[in-house]
Amino acid sequence: MVFQLGASLLDACVLAILHQSDAYGYKLTQEVKKIIDVSESTLYPVLRRLTRDGCLETYDEEHMGRNRRYYRLTDKGKNQYLFYVSEWCEFRDRINTILAEGEEFHE
């Protein structure tokens, strides 16, 4: 994709996925990769920061004899997700408006 991915958009994608259900790190990275091209080495610092900021909390569950670290939204994370949804809708509408106006020049 030619458009740059900012930190806020990456945060919004992570929060949106976790808004649907809790996820462990690897599964979460695979879900994010379906949407945007991002490496695990980029995503794990985002998860740590969102956890440190109080948007996420973690818990461990055993799976086949090993622990998996799961992430879930806190109330603060849910509120941040809703804020990002609102901001995204406004941004999307503004971009759609300007791009639609640009189509007039190509007719």
C-alpha positions as CSV (number, residue, x, y, z in Angstrom):
1,M,0.0,0.0,0.0
2,V,1.4,3.4,-0.9
3,F,-0.1,5.2,2.1
4,Q,1.9,5.6,5.3
5,L,0.8,3.9,8.5
6,G,1.0,6.1,11.5
7,A,1.2,5.0,15.1
8,S,-2.4,6.0,15.8
9,L,-3.8,3.9,12.9
10,L,-1.8,0.9,14.1
11,D,-3.1,1.4,17.6
12,A,-6.7,1.6,16.2
13,C,-6.3,-1.6,14.3
14,V,-5.0,-3.5,17.3
15,L,-7.8,-2.1,19.5
16,A,-10.4,-3.0,16.9
17,I,-9.3,-6.6,16.7
18,L,-9.2,-6.9,20.5
19,H,-12.6,-5.3,20.6
20,Q,-13.9,-8.4,18.9
21,S,-12.2,-10.8,21.2
22,D,-9.1,-11.4,23.3
23,A,-6.1,-12.7,21.4
24,Y,-2.6,-14.0,22.1
25,G,0.3,-12.2,20.5
26,Y,0.9,-14.4,17.5
27,K,-2.8,-14.6,16.5
28,L,-3.1,-10.9,16.9
29,T,-0.1,-10.2,14.6
30,Q,-1.6,-12.5,12.0
31,E,-5.0,-10.6,12.2
32,V,-3.2,-7.3,11.9
33,K,-1.2,-8.6,8.9
34,K,-4.5,-9.3,7.1
35,I,-5.2,-5.6,7.2
36,I,-1.8,-4.0,6.9
37,D,1.8,-5.1,6.2
38,V,3.5,-5.0,9.6
39,S,6.1,-7.2,11.2
40,E,5.9,-8.8,14.6
41,S,8.9,-6.8,15.7
42,T,6.8,-3.7,15.0
43,L,3.7,-4.9,16.7
44,Y,5.0,-6.2,20.0
45,P,6.3,-2.8,21.1
46,V,2.8,-1.4,20.3
47,L,1.3,-4.1,22.6
48,R,3.7,-3.2,25.4
49,R,3.0,0.5,25.0
50,L,-0.8,0.0,25.0
51,T,-0.5,-2.2,28.0
52,R,1.7,0.4,29.8
53,D,-0.8,3.1,28.9
54,G,-3.6,1.2,30.5
55,C,-5.5,0.3,27.3
56,L,-4.7,-3.4,27.4
57,E,-4.2,-6.0,30.1
58,T,-2.7,-9.4,29.8
59,Y,-3.3,-12.8,31.2
60,D,-1.7,-16.2,30.6
61,E,-3.4,-19.5,29.6
62,E,-1.9,-22.9,29.2
63,H,-2.0,-24.3,25.7
64,M,-0.4,-27.7,24.9
65,G,1.9,-27.4,28.0
66,R,3.0,-23.9,27.3
67,N,1.7,-20.5,28.4
68,R,0.2,-18.1,25.9
69,R,0.0,-14.5,26.8
70,Y,-3.4,-13.0,25.9
71,Y,-4.3,-9.4,25.5
72,R,-7.7,-7.9,26.2
73,L,-9.1,-4.4,26.3
74,T,-9.5,-2.5,29.5
75,D,-12.3,0.1,30.0
76,K,-9.8,2.7,28.9
77,G,-8.9,0.6,25.9
78,K,-12.6,0.3,24.9
79,N,-13.0,4.1,25.2
80,Q,-9.9,4.7,23.1
81,Y,-11.2,2.3,20.5
82,L,-14.5,4.2,20.3
83,F,-12.5,7.5,20.0
84,Y,-10.5,6.1,17.1
85,V,-13.6,4.9,15.4
86,S,-15.1,8.4,15.6
87,E,-11.9,10.0,14.4
88,W,-11.5,7.5,11.6
89,C,-15.1,8.1,10.3
90,E,-14.5,11.9,10.2
91,F,-11.1,11.4,8.5
92,R,-12.5,8.9,6.0
93,D,-15.3,11.3,5.1
94,R,-13.0,14.2,4.6
95,I,-10.7,12.1,2.4
96,N,-13.6,10.7,0.4
97,T,-14.9,14.3,-0.2
98,I,-11.6,15.6,-1.5
99,L,-11.0,12.5,-3.6
100,A,-14.5,12.6,-5.1
101,E,-14.0,16.3,-6.0
102,G,-10.8,15.3,-7.8
103,E,-12.8,12.9,-10.0
104,E,-14.5,15.9,-11.6
105,F,-11.2,16.8,-13.2
106,H,-10.9,13.4,-14.9
107,E,-14.3,13.4,-16.7
